[in-house]
């Protein structure tokens, strides 16, 4: 199922890990949608996500999350 993002572009759910998460992904945490604004690579394959709200989340290589990602036009 695809939703419509601002600007009329399609957005769809994707499974993300520490290797595939991207800036702009929207991840729902505790019922609150959080947009990833920055990523920091940490030792051991860990990645720290920085959200628009200022919150941080550290995930490891086995973490699997569902994110809403705007589909890029080709």
C-alpha positions in Angstrom: 0.0 0.0 0.0 1.3 3.4 -0.9 0.5 6.7 0.7 0.9 10.2 -0.8 3.6 12.4 0.6 3.6 16.2 0.3 4.2 17.4 -3.2 2.2 14.5 -4.7 5.0 12.0 -4.7 4.3 8.4 -3.6 5.6 7.0 -0.3 5.6 3.4 0.7 6.6 1.3 3.7 10.0 -0.4 3.6 11.9 -2.5 6.1 15.1 -0.8 7.2 18.2 -1.9 9.1 21.3 0.0 10.3 22.7 -0.5 6.8 19.7 0.6 4.8 18.1 3.5 6.8 18.3 6.9 5.0 17.8 10.5 5.8 14.2 11.4 5.3 12.8 8.0 6.4 9.9 8.3 8.8 9.9 5.7 11.5 7.0 5.3 13.9 8.3 5.0 17.5 5.8 4.6 20.3 3.0 5.7 18.0 4.8 8.9 17.0 6.2 9.3 13.5 9.8 10.5 13.6 11.7 11.8 10.6 15.4 10.9 10.3 17.5 14.0 9.8 21.0 12.7 10.3 22.8 9.4 10.7 26.0 8.6 12.6 28.0 5.4 12.1 29.3 3.9 15.3 31.7 1.0 15.9 30.4 -2.5 15.5 27.9 -1.7 12.8 25.8 0.4 15.1 24.1 3.5 13.8 22.7 6.4 15.7 19.6 8.1 14.1 18.9 11.7 14.9 15.3 12.8 14.4 13.7 16.2 13.7 12.4 16.3 17.3 16.0 16.2 18.6 15.7 12.6 19.9 18.3 10.0 19.2 17.9 6.2 18.6 20.8 3.8 18.3 20.2 0.6 16.3 22.4 -2.4 15.6 22.7 -4.7 12.6 19.9 -7.0 13.7 17.4 -4.2 14.3 14.5 -4.3 11.8 12.2 -1.3 11.6 9.4 -0.3 9.2 9.9 3.2 7.7 7.8 5.3 5.3 10.1 6.3 2.5 9.3 8.8 -0.3 9.8 7.0 -3.6 12.3 8.9 -5.8 11.2 9.7 -9.4 13.4 8.1 -12.1 
